[in-house]
Amino acid sequence: MAHEGYHVYDYRTNLAQCGDNIPTVFILDYSNSMNARIMGETKFSILRRCFETLVTRIPDETPVGVRVYGQRWGLTSMDACRASTLAEGINKYNRNIIMEKISKYRPRGMTPITYSLKETIEKDFPQDRNPKHIILVTDGGENCDESPCDYVMDLIKKRKDVKIDVIAINIRNDDDLDQLACTANVTSGKLYNVDTEAELIQGLDNAMKSRKEVDAKIVPY
């Protein structure tokens, strides 16, 4: 389903003025589909390796946190669609801690993208008007009867401090890609659709660098 009810207009609010103090939360896909193999290796293993490479490149002074979703099955589908946890809160000098904490989880369950975005925006970030950045990584679309696009369309009516970049791993479903593109675009972010390990690390790197690029203003119909 296409979502065309928004326009993107450039304006010069440069996030670089905030230096490396823009808090960033990575939301990582630990759903069961990450156990599927591409190029002879699970998508989960490739993501872990690429993410560790990226983390070592992030300046220690940059506040970073990590949330994972789909890391467990629930007794009910509703419970499975609440499988999202903040593995490491937003901090500086926590790179080794991040990798240690996320190593405890394995891909198992559903893909509660919208719930994870809500939890991050409402609970993980400081509740102020300063710029905030989410890098969402997923190998599929929402499968918990919610719409991340609808959620962010409603969000930007109330606040414009959150930018979401999306890394889509080996996704072919057009409806899923449309939802993810909308989620990024309406928050001034970008969708990176990747298929190889090299493209994944490049997408993660570009998304992280995008914190310092010119932002965009979203004007709903």
Rosetta silent file (secondary structure, phi, psi, omega in degrees, C-alpha in Angstrom):
SEQUENCE: MAHEGYHVYDYRTNLAQCGDNIPTVFILDYSNSMNARIMGETKFSILRRCFETLVTRIPDETPVGVRVYGQRWGLTSMDACRASTLAEGINKYNRNIIMEKISKYRPRGMTPITYSLKETIEKDFPQDRNPKHIILVTDGGENCDESPCDYVMDLIKKRKDVKIDVIAINIRNDDDLDQLACTANVTSGKLYNVDTEAELIQGLDNAMKSRKEVDAKIVPY
SCORE:     score description
SCORE:     0.000 S_00000001
   1 L     0.000  123.456 -178.430    0.000    0.000    0.000 S_00000001
   2 L   -77.721  147.133  176.910    1.518    3.321   -1.089 S_00000001
   3 L  -122.578  103.035 -174.946    1.706    6.239    1.313 S_00000001
   4 L  -114.673   10.615 -174.720    1.812    9.506   -0.622 S_00000001
   5 L   -85.944   40.437  176.223    0.273   11.872    1.919 S_00000001
   6 E  -151.771  154.086  173.112    3.420   13.781    2.713 S_00000001
   7 E  -120.189  152.230  174.551    5.853   16.195    1.105 S_00000001
   8 E  -117.057  122.546  178.683    9.531   16.674    1.906 S_00000001
   9 E  -118.967  132.264  178.992   10.908   20.203    1.697 S_00000001
  10 E   -72.144  142.646  168.515   14.586   21.026    2.202 S_00000001
  11 E  -153.948  158.337 -167.419   15.547   23.539    4.815 S_00000001
  12 E   -98.434   77.401  167.185   18.862   24.275    6.456 S_00000001
  13 E  -110.192  101.209 -172.581   18.808   22.919    9.935 S_00000001
  14 E   -88.675  117.099 -179.209   22.212   21.318   10.107 S_00000001
  15 H   -67.133  -14.298  179.597   22.442   18.571   12.689 S_00000001
  16 H   -64.470  -21.989 -179.790   26.209   19.018   12.686 S_00000001
  17 H   -63.170  -19.304  178.026   25.738   22.024   14.936 S_00000001
  18 H   -91.205    2.227  178.005   25.047   19.519   17.707 S_00000001
  19 H    58.535 -140.100  179.899   28.385   17.820   17.072 S_00000001
  20 H   -92.979   16.806 -177.446   28.643   14.265   18.347 S_00000001
  21 H   -92.429    3.522  177.546   26.079   14.855   21.075 S_00000001
  22 L   -73.997  114.734 -179.823   23.093   13.675   19.038 S_00000001
  23 L   -67.229  136.166 -179.016   21.910   10.515   20.832 S_00000001
  24 E  -124.836  130.803  174.313   21.559    7.527   18.506 S_00000001
  25 E  -116.574  125.009  171.241   19.691    4.288   19.184 S_00000001
  26 E   -87.224  130.857  174.486   20.173    1.263   16.967 S_00000001
  27 E  -111.377  109.259 -170.227   17.096   -0.968   16.766 S_00000001
  28 E  -105.320  139.304 -177.479   18.318   -4.389   15.644 S_00000001
  29 E   -79.939  114.119  173.905   16.271   -7.236   14.159 S_00000001
  30 L  -117.186   28.871  178.026   16.477  -10.437   16.210 S_00000001
  31 E   -74.773  164.793 -174.505   13.390  -12.020   14.647 S_00000001
  32 H   -59.459  -31.460 -178.022   13.413  -15.646   13.544 S_00000001
  33 H   -65.404  -16.240  177.490   13.859  -14.759    9.866 S_00000001
  34 H   -71.727   -7.866  174.379   17.374  -13.508   10.669 S_00000001
  35 H   -81.131  -10.560  178.106   18.344  -17.191   10.917 S_00000001
  36 L   -66.134  152.399 -176.004   17.883  -17.510    7.145 S_00000001
  37 E  -102.268  139.447  168.112   21.069  -17.813    5.127 S_00000001
  38 E  -132.168  136.628 -177.852   22.409  -15.564    2.415 S_00000001
  39 L    55.695   34.027  174.486   25.779  -16.224    0.807 S_00000001
  40 L    80.502    6.937 -176.593   26.104  -19.345    2.954 S_00000001
  41 E  -140.218  150.101  179.613   25.800  -17.533    6.292 S_00000001
  42 E   -66.774  147.264  176.942   22.904  -16.446    8.477 S_00000001
  43 H   -60.213  -34.300  179.235   21.778  -12.865    8.142 S_00000001
  44 H   -61.614  -46.115  179.793   22.133  -12.602   11.908 S_00000001
  45 H   -63.012  -40.743  178.888   25.836  -13.534   11.824 S_00000001
  46 H   -64.972  -43.572  178.559   26.504  -11.055    9.047 S_00000001
  47 H   -61.701  -45.202 -179.635   24.680   -8.299   10.912 S_00000001
  48 H   -57.562  -44.468 -178.731   26.576   -8.986   14.128 S_00000001
  49 H   -66.126  -44.643 -179.679   29.913   -8.762   12.338 S_00000001
  50 H   -66.375  -39.583 -179.283   28.990   -5.587   10.447 S_00000001
  51 H   -65.811  -40.400  177.893   27.544   -3.951   13.538 S_00000001
  52 H   -63.346  -39.718  176.686   30.685   -4.661   15.547 S_00000001
  53 H   -60.544  -44.976 -179.596   32.771   -3.131   12.768 S_00000001
  54 H   -63.775  -44.847 -175.907   30.589   -0.023   12.793 S_00000001
  55 H   -58.323  -36.567 -179.520   30.626    0.337   16.573 S_00000001
  56 H   -68.661  -16.912 -178.897   34.421    0.484   16.613 S_00000001
  57 H   -92.137  -14.853 -176.432   34.258    3.456   14.231 S_00000001
  58 L   -78.067  127.963  178.782   31.851    5.563   16.278 S_00000001
  59 L   -54.286  140.690 -178.371   33.618    8.247   18.361 S_00000001
  60 L   -58.926  -26.234 -176.447   33.545    7.420   22.063 S_00000001
  61 L   -78.769   -9.478 -179.955   31.970   10.807   22.769 S_00000001
  62 L   -81.817  122.833  179.051   28.868    9.961   20.734 S_00000001
  63 L   -73.691  121.705 -174.238   25.997    8.787   22.965 S_00000001
  64 E  -132.973  141.370  172.511   24.742    5.454   21.614 S_00000001
  65 E  -133.605  166.711 -179.379   22.211    2.867   22.757 S_00000001
  66 E  -136.926  129.214  172.677   20.928   -0.433   21.332 S_00000001
  67 E  -116.292  141.053  176.077   17.457   -1.961   21.392 S_00000001
  68 E  -119.059  150.767  178.016   16.743   -5.456   20.052 S_00000001
  69 E  -137.186  154.144 -178.368   13.407   -6.924   18.997 S_00000001
  70 L    78.155   14.661 -173.579   12.128  -10.402   18.187 S_00000001
  71 L   -79.921   -2.577  177.676   14.622  -11.903   20.626 S_00000001
  72 L  -153.978  155.983  168.375   12.040  -14.212   22.192 S_00000001
  73 L   -87.649  157.242  176.087    8.762  -15.968   21.498 S_00000001
  74 L  -113.658  170.088  176.472    5.828  -15.245   23.764 S_00000001
  75 L   -68.358  -27.005  177.089    3.099  -17.416   25.207 S_00000001
  76 L  -130.770  166.048  177.380    0.674  -15.525   22.968 S_00000001
  77 H   -63.809  -33.752  177.863    1.054  -13.560   19.734 S_00000001
  78 H   -63.388  -41.247  178.511    0.422  -10.373   21.714 S_00000001
  79 H   -66.250  -42.221  178.932    3.300  -11.218   24.016 S_00000001
  80 H   -62.055  -31.210  179.971    5.553  -12.028   21.050 S_00000001
  81 L   -82.970    6.711  172.002    4.686   -8.632   19.588 S_00000001
  82 L  -116.968   16.186  179.485    6.050   -6.998   22.758 S_00000001
  83 L   -81.122   83.779  179.808    9.425   -8.720   22.449 S_00000001
  84 E  -151.557  127.511 -176.597   11.564   -5.601   22.394 S_00000001
  85 E  -140.988  145.491  175.362   14.146   -4.639   24.968 S_00000001
  86 E   -80.324  104.936 -177.638   16.722   -1.925   25.518 S_00000001
  87 E   -72.212  -38.949  178.171   19.923   -3.958   25.625 S_00000001
  88 E  -146.723  124.903 -179.458   22.119   -0.961   26.424 S_00000001
  89 E   -69.536  170.790 -176.172   20.946    2.539   27.240 S_00000001
  90 E   -71.240  115.151 -178.644   22.259    5.686   25.597 S_00000001
  91 E  -150.083  163.278  170.040   25.778    6.297   26.865 S_00000001
  92 L   -94.937  161.253  175.081   29.261    7.352   25.834 S_00000001
  93 L    54.094   39.866 -176.918   32.273    5.045   26.100 S_00000001
  94 L  -122.988   23.135 -171.750   30.067    1.945   26.079 S_00000001
  95 H   -65.309  -44.499  178.109   31.129    0.151   22.904 S_00000001
  96 H   -65.877  -36.785  178.608   32.457   -3.008   24.578 S_00000001
  97 H   -63.686  -41.317  178.937   29.413   -3.096   26.842 S_00000001
  98 H   -56.691  -51.403 -176.590   27.108   -2.906   23.807 S_00000001
  99 H   -66.270  -35.682  177.781   28.691   -5.921   22.133 S_00000001
 100 H   -64.944  -42.769 -175.817   28.740   -7.881   25.399 S_00000001
 101 H   -71.952  -41.611 -177.837   25.072   -7.229   26.098 S_00000001
 102 H   -73.872  -15.803  178.554   23.698   -7.986   22.641 S_00000001
 103 L   -68.388  -13.969 -178.998   25.687  -11.248   22.558 S_00000001
 104 L   -79.616  -12.299 -174.119   23.176  -12.654   25.078 S_00000001
 105 L  -106.882  152.643  176.237   20.323  -12.594   22.555 S_00000001
 106 L  -133.838  149.686  179.969   19.486  -14.839   19.615 S_00000001
 107 L   -68.334  129.666 -175.732   16.913  -14.384   16.806 S_00000001
 108 L  -143.070  -39.609 -160.994   13.686  -16.191   17.648 S_00000001
 109 E  -115.776 -137.214 -173.246   10.403  -14.369   17.255 S_00000001
 110 L   -86.848 -171.440 -177.874    8.239  -11.794   15.502 S_00000001
 111 L  -125.566   73.994 -178.319    8.996   -8.374   13.973 S_00000001
 112 L   -83.198   71.587 -175.871    7.419   -5.709   16.220 S_00000001
 113 H   -65.475  -49.539 -175.771    8.900   -2.686   14.456 S_00000001
 114 H   -62.761  -44.767  178.526    6.241   -0.149   15.430 S_00000001
 115 H   -59.700  -40.740 -179.779    6.245   -1.179   19.079 S_00000001
 116 H   -66.034  -39.792  176.005   10.051   -0.903   19.144 S_00000001
 117 H   -62.819  -44.223  179.189    9.941    2.580   17.634 S_00000001
 118 H   -59.839  -46.876 -178.931    7.364    3.658   20.220 S_00000001
 119 H   -61.696  -42.097 -179.341    9.432    2.271   23.091 S_00000001
 120 H   -64.868  -48.668 -175.696   12.585    3.970   21.831 S_00000001
 121 H   -70.074  -37.898 -175.132   11.008    7.360   21.244 S_00000001
 122 H   -89.511  -22.169 -173.776    8.894    7.398   24.394 S_00000001
 123 H  -124.051  -35.774 -172.192   11.247    5.679   26.847 S_00000001
 124 H   -82.758  -36.644 -177.457   14.843    5.377   25.625 S_00000001
 125 L   -83.204  155.699  168.597   15.542    8.936   24.501 S_00000001
 126 L   -61.807  142.548 -178.149   15.732   12.018   26.714 S_00000001
 127 L   -89.980   75.574  177.799   12.373   13.782   26.666 S_00000001
 128 L  -139.869 -176.204 -176.306   13.510   17.084   25.208 S_00000001
 129 L   -97.288    6.918 -179.311   13.384   18.887   21.860 S_00000001
 130 L   -73.830  155.620 -178.934   16.976   18.206   20.847 S_00000001
 131 L   -59.077  143.216  178.650   17.717   16.107   17.732 S_00000001
 132 E  -136.939  150.780 -173.783   17.561   12.337   18.120 S_00000001
 133 E  -133.210  132.263  173.854   18.513    9.596   15.690 S_00000001
 134 E  -117.261  134.501  170.061   17.268    6.037   15.183 S_00000001
 135 E  -116.488  106.433 -177.126   18.921    3.495   12.904 S_00000001
 136 E   -95.803  128.075  177.890   16.449    0.655   12.386 S_00000001
 137 E  -115.744  128.037 -179.615   17.734   -2.623   10.943 S_00000001
 138 E  -151.166  152.032  174.384   15.274   -5.227    9.660 S_00000001
 139 L  -109.663   14.443  177.926   15.048   -8.071    7.165 S_00000001
 140 L  -166.964  176.228 -179.752   11.274   -7.793    6.824 S_00000001
 141 L   -86.185  171.868  174.245    8.216   -5.685    7.380 S_00000001
 142 L   -54.191  132.963  175.003    6.068   -5.275   10.462 S_00000001
 143 L  -130.265   31.626  179.755    4.121   -8.470   11.257 S_00000001
 144 L  -122.428   33.432  173.544    2.351   -7.394   14.447 S_00000001
 145 L    58.944   33.392  172.675   -0.726   -5.705   12.969 S_00000001
 146 L  -131.649  168.778 -179.704    0.691   -2.193   13.233 S_00000001
 147 L  -126.474  112.549  176.811    2.047    0.271   10.696 S_00000001
 148 H   -62.377  -31.872  178.276    5.360    2.058   11.333 S_00000001
 149 H   -64.557  -48.823  178.931    4.449    4.482    8.543 S_00000001
 150 H   -60.743  -38.315 -179.697    1.145    5.432   10.177 S_00000001
 151 H   -63.120  -48.054 -177.628    2.905    5.801   13.518 S_00000001
 152 H   -72.965  -28.817  174.929    5.568    8.223   12.273 S_00000001
 153 H   -61.668  -38.433  176.273    3.005   10.147   10.203 S_00000001
 154 H   -73.658  -37.037 -178.077    1.174   10.815   13.438 S_00000001
 155 H   -60.201  -44.664 -174.527    4.416   11.444   15.337 S_00000001
 156 L   -71.903  -10.739  173.151    5.609   14.290   13.120 S_00000001
 157 L   -71.849  -22.405 -175.741    2.377   16.181   13.710 S_00000001
 158 L  -109.448  -28.587 -177.061    3.502   16.564   17.326 S_00000001
 159 L  -156.221  149.106 -177.627    7.294   16.557   17.182 S_00000001
 160 L  -131.218   31.092 -178.015   10.093   16.739   14.628 S_00000001
 161 L   -94.412   -5.297 -174.993   13.131   15.958   16.756 S_00000001
 162 E  -111.683  126.092  174.363   13.472   12.302   15.673 S_00000001
 163 E  -111.327  134.432 -178.713   15.139   11.159   12.467 S_00000001
 164 E  -120.784  119.729  168.008   14.873    7.491   11.424 S_00000001
 165 E  -101.583  143.216 -176.516   17.186    5.774    8.960 S_00000001
 166 E  -122.226  129.743  172.902   16.229    2.244    7.915 S_00000001
 167 E  -105.498  111.794 -178.981   18.541   -0.566    6.807 S_00000001
 168 E  -100.999  115.912 -175.440   16.483   -3.169    4.905 S_00000001
 169 E   -94.584  110.073  170.228   18.335   -6.468    4.573 S_00000001
 170 L    55.672   42.467 -179.269   17.491   -8.492    1.470 S_00000001
 171 L   -96.265  131.769 -179.098   13.811   -7.426    1.390 S_00000001
 172 L  -114.851  -16.185 -177.010   11.856   -8.078   -1.802 S_00000001
 173 L   -73.223  120.887 -175.328    8.268   -7.433   -0.697 S_00000001
 174 H   -65.011  -38.421  179.079    7.106   -4.114   -2.176 S_00000001
 175 H   -64.481  -41.709  177.642    4.557   -3.414    0.553 S_00000001
 176 H   -62.395  -44.426 -179.855    7.185   -3.957    3.249 S_00000001
 177 H   -64.906  -36.816  178.433    9.631   -1.677    1.450 S_00000001
 178 H   -63.367  -43.587  177.791    6.955    0.974    1.005 S_00000001
 179 H   -61.887  -44.065 -177.500    6.226    0.963    4.743 S_00000001
 180 H   -70.496  -38.317  176.920    9.910    1.178    5.614 S_00000001
 181 H   -63.373  -42.362  177.101   10.610    3.898    3.049 S_00000001
 182 H   -60.317  -45.393 -179.421    7.722    5.924    4.459 S_00000001
 183 H   -56.605  -40.989  178.161    9.051    5.445    8.000 S_00000001
 184 H   -74.692  -51.270 -170.600   12.387    6.902    6.954 S_00000001
 185 H   -61.117  -43.087 -175.254   11.222    9.584    4.547 S_00000001
 186 L   -71.793  -12.751  176.349    8.664   11.317    6.729 S_00000001
 187 L  -106.013   14.995  179.950   11.281   11.734    9.472 S_00000001
 188 L    73.819   14.515  178.944   13.898   13.105    7.042 S_00000001
 189 L   -94.629 -165.851 -175.573   15.747    9.804    7.037 S_00000001
 190 L  -140.193  147.621  173.114   16.685    7.392    4.284 S_00000001
 191 E   -96.801  127.092  174.571   16.020    3.753    3.388 S_00000001
 192 E  -111.427  111.020 -179.291   19.100    1.680    2.550 S_00000001
 193 E   -96.790  112.559 -170.863   18.121   -1.558    0.806 S_00000001
 194 E  -120.853  150.561 -179.133   21.111   -3.909    1.072 S_00000001
 195 L  -126.232  -19.708 -176.234   21.821   -7.439   -0.152 S_00000001
 196 L  -123.117  166.841  178.474   25.484   -8.119    0.621 S_00000001
 197 H   -62.090  -41.054  179.659   27.772   -7.773    3.607 S_00000001
 198 H   -62.762  -41.366  178.689   29.649   -4.938    1.928 S_00000001
 199 H   -67.781  -34.173  179.787   26.390   -3.092    1.254 S_00000001
 200 H   -66.025  -48.249 -179.674   25.255   -3.651    4.840 S_00000001
 201 H   -65.903  -35.385  177.393   28.351   -2.144    6.425 S_00000001
 202 H   -67.388  -40.537  177.860   28.211    0.722    3.929 S_00000001
 203 H   -63.546  -44.259  177.076   24.544    1.324    4.715 S_00000001
 204 H   -61.287  -43.769 -179.715   25.201    1.329    8.457 S_00000001
 205 H   -63.948  -44.834  179.549   28.142    3.664    7.991 S_00000001
 206 H   -64.701  -39.923  178.936   26.150    6.042    5.770 S_00000001
 207 H   -63.298  -40.820  179.225   23.230    6.048    8.188 S_00000001
 208 H   -66.241  -40.867  179.296   25.536    6.931   11.058 S_00000001
 209 H   -68.052  -25.641 -175.773   27.165    9.712    9.044 S_00000001
 210 H   -65.447  -12.682  176.405   23.742   11.071    8.074 S_00000001
 211 H   -57.227  -26.389 -173.199   23.406   12.516   11.585 S_00000001
 212 H  -105.897   12.723  179.675   25.471   15.443   10.351 S_00000001
 213 L   -93.775  168.680  178.363   23.709   16.093    7.085 S_00000001
 214 E   -61.741  131.303  179.946   21.115   18.747    6.270 S_00000001
 215 E   -81.096  178.231  176.999   17.778   17.843    7.761 S_00000001
 216 E  -136.127  151.572  179.289   14.413   18.215    6.017 S_00000001
 217 E  -100.509  133.760 -179.529   11.077   19.603    7.107 S_00000001
 218 E  -103.055  126.154  178.708    7.978   17.464    6.674 S_00000001
 219 E  -117.974  102.745 -179.702    4.703   19.197    5.880 S_00000001
 220 E   -65.204  156.486  173.116    1.690   16.808    6.018 S_00000001
 221 L   -61.732    0.000    0.000   -1.278   17.362    3.747 S_00000001
